[in-house]
Amino acid sequence: MDERIKIRIMNLNRELLQKKFGKSIIINENLSKYTWFNVGGPADIFFRPKNKEELLNLLNEVKNYKKKIHILGAGSNTLIRDKGVEGIVIKLSSNFSEMKIIGKDMIEVGAAALDRKVSDFATNNSIGNMEFLSCIPGSIGGAITMNSGCYGTDISQILNSINIIDEKGLEKEIKRDEIEFFYRGTNLPKNHIIISATLKGFLSSKDQIKKRQEDLIKKKKISQPSQIKTGGSTFKNSNGKKAWMLIKESGCDKLYIGDAKISDKHCNFFFNKGKAKASDIEQLIEKVTKEVYLKSGVKLELEIKIIGDEK
């Protein structure tokens, strides 16, 4: 097929989607403002569904077009490439962030709810074991997908179930025991969209929970940078070896490419000093990965997610 015809068909599909879904669809939306790195190009189609029904309608509308679908959470651990993202980027709206008590020690939360707000909600309702969420950037949907954790606790220890929409546009509940969890990951299919979850803690004194939460936040502030454009921990720890230590011992902690820098406070935190491009950050990641491997024999594995057309 002639390339010009292909482009016209693609544009026609996008225009029809925009007409049907109104302001929930944005064409060529710049994604840099949705990520903590503050870099990245546009999304072909950016979709922010107002509710579950609208999300299901969109998925049904595009299921025969073979367009790749990406889920963007809070953007805290995501690097979007400069050329942007082909296909559809879905970012759940604030309507997917509701929280409610469903048992004396259990809460139901929308996938777009921020981790720290879930922690606060649990604390205010005297539910313990969710204090660690106050130290994790991002949203609950992303935290579940990558089994986020810190200070000895991770999401697998408090998850009871999730509600997802699968690749066929069908909604289903998945129990915690049906999910395989491992260090900073799960076996959940990438084309499943988490829309809500139930989390189980334990009843405790609100004052004790609050104290534990505050202690963890203080500990984080001492060891990790804040108020910078970062994606959080860049690499996973490897076989008991801390990623930051491997980076430091390999002499990489002072490396930089343009405005893509490594934090002086914690060298597993890469950040955009101001004018970095996604390609600068990705090149810095590649350089550190190579140097660490040459010096230690350890091949670092990314904790952040890189999406988009190749640089």
RAVEN-V913421 format. One record per residue. PHI is phi in degrees with one decimal (999 if undefined). PSI is psi in degrees with one decimal (NA if undefined). Layout:
BEGIN
phi=PHI psi=PSI
phi=PHI psi=PSI
END
This chain:
BEGIN
phi=999 psi=139.3
phi=-57.7 psi=136.0
phi=-60.2 psi=-35.2
phi=-65.7 psi=-35.3
phi=-68.5 psi=-40.8
phi=-57.6 psi=-44.4
phi=-63.6 psi=-41.9
phi=-63.6 psi=-40.5
phi=-64.7 psi=-43.1
phi=-60.9 psi=-45.4
phi=-64.6 psi=-37.2
phi=-62.9 psi=-44.1
phi=-61.1 psi=-41.9
phi=-66.3 psi=-41.3
phi=-65.6 psi=-38.9
phi=-65.2 psi=-40.9
phi=-62.9 psi=-42.9
phi=-64.4 psi=-37.8
phi=-65.5 psi=-39.9
phi=-75.0 psi=-38.7
phi=-105.2 psi=0.4
phi=59.4 psi=-133.9
phi=-69.7 psi=-9.1
phi=-73.4 psi=-17.9
phi=-109.4 psi=130.4
phi=-126.9 psi=130.5
phi=-90.1 psi=135.1
phi=55.0 psi=42.8
phi=-73.3 psi=130.9
phi=-69.1 psi=122.0
phi=-89.2 psi=-8.3
phi=-60.2 psi=-31.9
phi=-75.3 psi=-6.7
phi=-103.4 psi=2.8
phi=-122.4 psi=153.1
phi=-70.3 psi=-27.5
phi=-70.1 psi=-22.0
phi=62.0 psi=39.1
phi=-135.0 psi=167.1
phi=122.9 psi=157.1
phi=-92.6 psi=-163.6
phi=-86.0 psi=160.6
phi=-96.6 psi=134.7
phi=-51.1 psi=-52.1
phi=-133.4 psi=121.1
phi=-109.7 psi=123.3
phi=-123.5 psi=124.2
phi=-121.8 psi=86.3
phi=-64.1 psi=139.7
phi=-75.8 psi=-27.9
phi=-158.4 psi=177.6
phi=-63.3 psi=-38.7
phi=-62.8 psi=-42.2
phi=-66.6 psi=-37.7
phi=-62.3 psi=-46.1
phi=-62.5 psi=-39.0
phi=-63.4 psi=-43.1
phi=-64.1 psi=-45.7
phi=-62.1 psi=-38.5
phi=-67.7 psi=-35.5
phi=-67.4 psi=-35.9
phi=-104.8 psi=-0.2
phi=-62.1 psi=-22.8
phi=-96.0 psi=0.9
phi=-95.2 psi=-6.5
phi=56.1 psi=33.3
phi=-84.2 psi=133.6
phi=-69.3 psi=137.5
phi=-112.4 psi=129.7
phi=-117.0 psi=139.2
phi=-102.8 psi=125.7
phi=-112.4 psi=119.2
phi=-86.0 psi=-126.3
phi=-80.1 psi=-6.4
phi=76.9 psi=16.5
phi=-79.6 psi=-25.5
phi=-126.2 psi=34.5
phi=-125.7 psi=130.5
phi=-111.5 psi=116.5
phi=-100.5 psi=127.4
phi=-67.0 psi=159.0
phi=-63.2 psi=-31.1
phi=-79.7 psi=-5.3
phi=88.8 psi=-163.0
phi=-126.7 psi=122.4
phi=-79.2 psi=142.3
phi=99.5 psi=-144.3
phi=-117.4 psi=128.2
phi=-106.9 psi=122.5
phi=-107.7 psi=125.4
phi=-123.4 psi=114.6
phi=-63.7 psi=139.2
phi=-77.8 psi=175.9
phi=-64.3 psi=-16.1
phi=-67.2 psi=-13.8
phi=-98.0 psi=22.1
phi=-120.7 psi=17.2
phi=-68.4 psi=150.0
phi=-133.1 psi=141.7
phi=-154.5 psi=154.3
phi=-81.3 psi=130.6
phi=-122.0 psi=4.9
phi=-171.8 psi=170.4
phi=-62.8 psi=-25.5
phi=-131.5 psi=22.9
phi=-135.0 psi=142.4
phi=-128.2 psi=152.1
phi=-109.8 psi=130.2
phi=-132.1 psi=143.9
phi=-72.7 psi=152.4
phi=-64.6 psi=-23.9
phi=-87.0 psi=-2.9
phi=-63.9 psi=132.8
phi=-70.7 psi=141.0
phi=-54.7 psi=-44.7
phi=-66.4 psi=-32.2
phi=-73.5 psi=-32.7
phi=-65.0 psi=-42.1
phi=-60.4 psi=-45.2
phi=-62.8 psi=-41.6
phi=-62.5 psi=-44.7
phi=-62.9 psi=-44.9
phi=-59.1 psi=-45.7
phi=-65.9 psi=-18.5
phi=-108.0 psi=18.3
phi=60.1 psi=34.6
phi=-108.1 psi=118.1
phi=-93.5 psi=174.9
phi=80.8 psi=8.1
phi=-115.2 psi=10.0
phi=-61.1 psi=-35.0
phi=-60.1 psi=-25.2
phi=-63.9 psi=-22.8
phi=-66.7 psi=-16.2
phi=-104.5 psi=3.2
phi=-108.1 psi=120.9
phi=-72.5 psi=154.2
phi=107.2 psi=-169.3
phi=-113.0 psi=165.7
phi=-63.1 psi=-38.8
phi=-57.5 psi=-47.1
phi=-67.6 psi=-38.1
phi=-61.8 psi=-38.6
phi=-69.4 psi=-46.3
phi=-56.8 psi=-41.3
phi=-104.2 psi=10.8
phi=48.7 psi=56.3
phi=-64.6 psi=150.7
phi=-168.8 psi=170.4
phi=-168.1 psi=156.8
phi=51.9 psi=41.8
phi=88.5 psi=0.4
phi=-130.6 psi=142.6
phi=-134.5 psi=173.4
phi=-63.0 psi=-28.1
phi=-62.5 psi=-23.6
phi=-81.8 psi=-13.8
phi=-121.2 psi=-8.0
phi=-74.5 psi=134.4
phi=-106.5 psi=-43.9
phi=-165.3 psi=164.5
phi=-132.2 psi=151.9
phi=-107.5 psi=127.6
phi=-129.2 psi=163.4
phi=-114.9 psi=123.6
phi=-86.8 psi=-176.6
phi=-64.8 psi=-17.2
phi=-93.2 psi=1.8
phi=80.4 psi=21.0
phi=-101.7 psi=137.1
phi=-90.1 psi=137.0
phi=-151.9 psi=157.6
phi=-99.5 psi=136.9
phi=-122.0 psi=123.9
phi=-77.3 psi=156.2
phi=-56.5 psi=-38.5
phi=-68.6 psi=-14.1
phi=-87.7 psi=-5.9
phi=-105.7 psi=134.9
phi=-93.3 psi=120.6
phi=-104.9 psi=143.8
phi=-145.8 psi=178.6
phi=-58.8 psi=115.0
phi=55.3 psi=42.7
phi=-174.9 psi=168.6
phi=-143.2 psi=173.2
phi=-96.0 psi=16.2
phi=-65.6 psi=132.3
phi=-59.6 psi=142.1
phi=-67.1 psi=-22.2
phi=-91.7 psi=10.3
phi=-93.1 psi=134.6
phi=-106.1 psi=116.0
phi=-76.6 psi=128.1
phi=-111.3 psi=-22.9
phi=-162.8 psi=169.4
phi=-151.3 psi=156.4
phi=-112.1 psi=134.9
phi=-121.5 psi=138.7
phi=-119.4 psi=125.6
phi=-117.9 psi=-140.2
phi=-148.2 psi=149.7
phi=-70.8 psi=137.7
phi=-155.8 psi=174.5
phi=-67.4 psi=131.3
phi=-58.8 psi=-38.4
phi=-64.3 psi=-40.4
phi=-66.7 psi=-41.3
phi=-64.0 psi=-45.1
phi=-60.4 psi=-42.0
phi=-62.7 psi=-44.5
phi=-61.9 psi=-43.0
phi=-61.8 psi=-46.1
phi=-64.6 psi=-38.2
phi=-63.1 psi=-41.4
phi=-66.7 psi=-40.8
phi=-63.8 psi=-41.2
phi=-62.8 psi=-42.1
phi=-61.8 psi=-40.8
phi=-65.6 psi=-43.4
phi=-62.8 psi=-32.2
phi=-70.6 psi=-37.3
phi=-103.1 psi=-16.1
phi=-125.6 psi=148.2
phi=-73.4 psi=155.6
phi=-138.7 psi=168.1
phi=60.1 psi=32.7
phi=-131.7 psi=161.1
phi=-84.9 psi=87.7
phi=-129.2 psi=161.7
phi=-101.6 psi=14.1
phi=79.4 psi=-153.1
phi=-61.8 psi=123.1
phi=-78.6 psi=-43.3
phi=-117.7 psi=153.7
phi=-77.7 psi=152.2
phi=-66.4 psi=151.7
phi=-126.0 psi=112.8
phi=49.3 psi=48.6
phi=83.5 psi=-5.7
phi=-99.0 psi=127.7
phi=-68.8 psi=133.6
phi=-60.2 psi=-41.5
phi=-62.8 psi=-35.3
phi=-69.4 psi=-40.8
phi=-62.5 psi=-39.6
phi=-65.2 psi=-45.6
phi=-66.2 psi=-45.2
phi=-66.4 psi=-22.7
phi=-88.1 psi=1.0
phi=73.1 psi=25.0
phi=-98.6 psi=-5.6
phi=-67.2 psi=-14.2
phi=-106.6 psi=3.9
phi=-68.0 psi=151.6
phi=-157.8 psi=158.0
phi=-134.0 psi=109.6
phi=59.2 psi=-127.3
phi=-93.0 psi=9.4
phi=-86.5 psi=113.4
phi=-123.4 psi=169.5
phi=-114.7 psi=132.2
phi=-63.0 psi=135.6
phi=-68.6 psi=-27.3
phi=-78.9 psi=-35.5
phi=-152.8 psi=109.5
phi=-78.6 psi=7.0
phi=-95.5 psi=4.3
phi=-106.0 psi=111.3
phi=-95.3 psi=148.4
phi=-148.9 psi=162.8
phi=-97.4 psi=110.7
phi=-67.6 psi=-21.5
phi=166.2 psi=-47.4
phi=-121.1 psi=18.2
phi=-67.5 psi=149.7
phi=-101.1 psi=163.0
phi=-58.4 psi=-37.0
phi=-64.6 psi=-32.4
phi=-64.5 psi=-46.1
phi=-65.2 psi=-41.4
phi=-66.9 psi=-38.3
phi=-64.8 psi=-37.9
phi=-65.1 psi=-41.1
phi=-60.1 psi=-45.7
phi=-64.3 psi=-39.7
phi=-65.7 psi=-44.4
phi=-65.1 psi=-42.4
phi=-57.2 psi=-45.0
phi=-65.6 psi=-46.7
phi=-65.6 psi=-41.4
phi=-62.8 psi=-41.0
phi=-65.2 psi=-42.2
phi=-64.4 psi=-37.4
phi=-84.0 psi=-33.8
phi=-120.2 psi=-16.7
phi=80.2 psi=3.7
phi=-97.7 psi=127.0
phi=-94.5 psi=106.9
phi=-65.6 psi=141.4
phi=-110.3 psi=134.8
phi=-66.3 psi=140.0
phi=-97.2 psi=-34.7
phi=-74.2 psi=161.5
phi=-109.0 psi=130.7
phi=-108.1 psi=123.8
phi=-130.1 psi=156.4
phi=119.8 psi=171.9
phi=-63.5 psi=146.3
phi=-55.7 psi=145.5
phi=-64.5 psi=NA
END
